[in-house]
Amino acid sequence: MSAEFDLRLAPADEGRLAAVAAHARRDDWARRLMDRDTSLWTDEPAARAAIAERLGWLDAPAHFTDQIAALEGFGDGIRVAGFRTAVVMGMGGSSLAPEVLHRTFGTAEGYLDLRVLDSTDPAAVAATVDDLDPLATLWIVASKSGATTEPLAFLADAWARLEAALEASGSDQRPGDFVVAITDPGRSVMAIPHHDELREVFLNPPDIGGRYSALSYVGLVPASLIGLDLDALLASASTMLAACREPDPERNPGLLLGLALGELGRAGRDKLTFLADPTLASFGAWAEQLIAESTGKHGVGIVPVDREPLGDAGSYGADRAFVRLSLAGAPDPSSGLLDALAAAGHPVIRLVIDDPMDLGGEFVRWEVATAIAGAVLDIDPFDQPNVEEAKERTRRVLATASVGVLAGTDVASAAAAAAGPELLWIEELGEVALGEAVAASLGARKAGRYVGLQAFIAPSPERDAAFDRLRALIRDRTGYATTAGYGPRFLHSTGQLHKGGAPIGWFLQLTEEHPDDREIPGWPYSFGRLIDAQAQGDAESIAAHGLPILRLRLGRDAAADLAMLQRAFNRALGG
């Protein structure tokens, strides 16, 4: 349970929050949420029925506390069987929650290392799995629907590797002995190839949505494999859930946070900027997908800004609100900045937790807060009306392009000729022309705008650092909030906000060549072709909403191209 919740607001913001808190108290929002009263969000019967099927996360701490012994037994059995590594093959909430837990707690002695595979870039796939012994690895396919493209592509790749390794070893085991699934009952599990051959299938309650699934099997199965104390994690969650039943917003940690986020968003403070201790830094990416996909629709939304480099207080616009998540007793190098931000009138929320295990409670707090913010913003926080757009366009690209057309240098000509935004090669443009293209696309300053960097390329620390430098430059020169995400991961989180939220985004999409492409066994296209089609499909969807997007293709020296991109932005923004 958090030791501290400090909310510092300007007088005008305090007045608005007091008014909405009085409304929530009068209309009994805390009780209505816990009683699953769907009229909290809408009076439309069909929408209410759909929401009723997405509130199982409120039962998750109690339900899965009863499964702890079985989960621990499963984890012990996997260790005894000789597995050394587990690979979570998922997207969005199904990959981000395990990543938060592993990055925060690591692996206990004697337990499995954990890797997360959620990029379809062939180089990223290779970097994640190619150094592993397939027969010492537990492969976890996580998909609520059972039909999510990316996890099934990863499964096809893993299955072929297992077949080859088993044949080479002469073992009489089967590939399914090394694979488990986390999905929903019924059609979902039936949609997973080889579902009846797998070592184990964990069936989640179907009324838990993907982005609200951290404390379901999605997070707890991987947690059991790294030796996490599940009793403590779920006890923290249960304590927070009990606190969120309090009818008085001033004493309800989830309700008060949600009211503040929603009301600040309505007042134009819709760029929620996360500042976290290094130990807790990965939590921001999970909160980002929860908030963006839940609130970004029907022309409104809260834009979560995660891992943006720190700037001076004067470099932030009047559209910002700040959240500081820290551990009690840990040094806080951002304390002076937060004081300066509050003095300048920016809303500052400080959350201090006593122990990293209290992340169980933070999962619950932010789920409650996001649901409540949806009520303040007058939207349904449990649907995702725009997510399917990019998927449909991706399928169209894959269906219309002949096999191989999206490989190597043919990608640029194929994408540039397609309907939708043109794909420009950085190395063909040169620095001057690239700066002109950036200046022309960004255009005149626009109040409240944010810049979204969409990288359909393989992640790496060096690329993270390059994006940090670019984000700081853009923020400092323009005052715009900046976000960054690797594709296709962000399509299952912030992608909904990009298309469905307020039309204030400007997007830079980066793709790259695939000199070492990787086939997806049994599929009609490769990983390289898939990620390029996903990039093109998303770009077309963004453009269809009338939003500006600049698409750039990195050459074979991607590091040099990223450095040139930095110089081009510097030139375009008056450096």
Secondary structure, 3 states (H helix, E strand, C coil): CEEEEEEECCHHHHHHHHHHHHHHHHCCHHHHHHCCCHHHCCCCHHHHHHHHCCCHHHHHHHHHHCCHHHHHHHHHHHHHCCCCEEEEECCCHHHHHHHHHHHHHCCCCCCCEEEEECCCCHHHHHHHHCCCCHHHEEEEEECCCCCCHHHHHHHHHHHHHHHHHHHHHCCCCCHHHHEEEEECCCHHHHHCCCHHHCCEEEECCCCCCHHHCCCCHHHHHHHHHCCCCHHHHHHHHHHHHHHCCCCCHHHCHHHHHHHHHHHHHHCCCCEEEEEECHHHCCHHHHHHHHHHHHHCECCECCEEECCCCCCCHHHCCCCEEEEEEEECCCCCCCHHHHHHHHHCCCCEEEEEECCHHHHHHHHHHHHHHHHHHHHHHCCCCCCCCCHHHHHHHHHHHHHHCCCCCCCCCHHHHHHHHCCCCCEEEHHHHHHHHHHHHHHHHHCCCCCCCEEEEEEECCCCHHHHHHHHHHHHHHHHHHCCEEEEEECCHHHHCHHHHHHHCCCCEEEEEEEECCCCCCECCCCCCEHHHHHHHHHHHHHHHHHHCCCCEEEEEECCCHHHHHHHHHHHHHHHCCC
